[in-house]
Amino acid sequence: MKIIYKYKLGQHPAVIEMPVGAKVLHVDAQHGHLMLWAEVDEDPHAPTEERTFLIIGTGFSFPEELKKEFIGTVLQGYLVWHIFEKKE
């Protein structure tokens, strides 16, 4: 069985402990916080892993060689955040 969990994206970079194989579904702002929703294995004993998410604002620079995968863009008032998952 699967279940959808919600994770708060804190400071950049956001490191989140998630079940192995979690599938990121969506990012958005909720109650003033950046949040991420993922489909995960419902088994509470499933192995976990740390995943790193980058929060990059429009107009902010980042290294060109950074390996990353785009997750989504979040509009938060006058701020625009672009969320990427860091890849090794």
C-alpha positions as CSV (number, residue, x, y, z in Angstrom):
1,M,0.0,0.0,0.0
2,K,1.0,3.6,-0.6
3,I,0.3,6.8,1.3
4,I,1.0,10.5,0.7
5,Y,3.2,12.3,3.3
6,K,3.8,16.0,3.6
7,Y,7.3,17.3,4.4
8,K,8.3,20.9,5.4
9,L,11.1,22.3,3.4
10,G,13.2,24.3,5.9
11,Q,16.4,26.2,5.1
12,H,18.4,25.8,1.9
13,P,19.4,23.1,1.4
14,A,16.6,21.1,2.9
15,V,17.6,17.6,3.9
16,I,14.6,15.3,4.5
17,E,14.6,11.7,5.7
18,M,12.1,9.8,3.4
19,P,11.3,6.2,2.7
20,V,13.5,4.7,0.0
21,G,11.7,5.0,-3.4
22,A,9.5,8.0,-2.3
23,K,8.0,9.7,-5.4
24,V,7.8,13.5,-5.1
25,L,4.4,14.7,-6.3
26,H,4.1,18.4,-5.6
27,V,5.7,21.4,-3.9
28,D,3.8,24.5,-2.8
29,A,3.4,27.1,0.0
30,Q,1.0,26.2,2.9
31,H,0.5,28.5,5.9
32,G,3.6,30.5,5.0
33,H,5.9,27.5,4.7
34,L,7.4,25.7,1.7
35,M,6.0,22.1,1.6
36,L,6.7,19.0,-0.4
37,W,4.2,16.1,-0.9
38,A,5.4,12.6,-1.8
39,E,3.9,9.2,-2.4
40,V,5.6,6.7,0.0
41,D,5.4,3.1,1.1
42,E,2.9,2.8,3.9
43,D,5.1,0.3,5.8
44,P,6.3,2.1,8.9
45,H,9.4,-0.2,8.9
46,A,10.4,0.6,5.3
47,P,14.1,1.7,5.0
48,T,14.7,5.4,4.7
49,E,17.2,7.7,3.1
50,E,18.2,11.3,3.3
51,R,17.3,13.4,0.2
52,T,18.5,16.9,-0.4
53,F,16.3,19.6,-1.9
54,L,17.6,23.0,-3.1
55,I,15.5,26.1,-2.7
56,I,16.7,28.7,-5.3
57,G,15.1,32.1,-5.6
58,T,14.6,33.8,-8.9
59,G,17.7,35.9,-9.6
60,F,19.9,33.9,-7.2
61,S,23.0,32.2,-8.7
62,F,24.1,28.6,-8.3
63,P,27.0,26.5,-9.7
64,E,26.5,25.6,-13.3
65,E,27.9,22.1,-12.8
66,L,25.5,21.3,-9.9
67,K,23.7,18.0,-10.6
68,K,20.0,18.5,-9.9
69,E,16.5,17.6,-11.0
70,F,13.7,20.2,-11.2
71,I,10.8,19.5,-8.9
72,G,8.6,22.6,-9.2
73,T,8.2,26.3,-8.7
74,V,6.4,27.9,-5.7
75,L,4.9,31.4,-5.7
76,Q,5.0,32.8,-2.1
77,G,3.7,36.4,-2.1
78,Y,6.2,38.4,-4.1
79,L,8.9,35.6,-3.8
80,V,9.3,32.9,-6.4
81,W,11.2,29.7,-5.3
82,H,12.4,27.0,-7.7
83,I,12.8,23.6,-6.0
84,F,15.4,21.1,-7.2
85,E,16.5,17.7,-5.8
86,K,20.3,17.4,-5.6
87,K,21.6,14.4,-7.5
88,E,25.0,12.8,-6.8
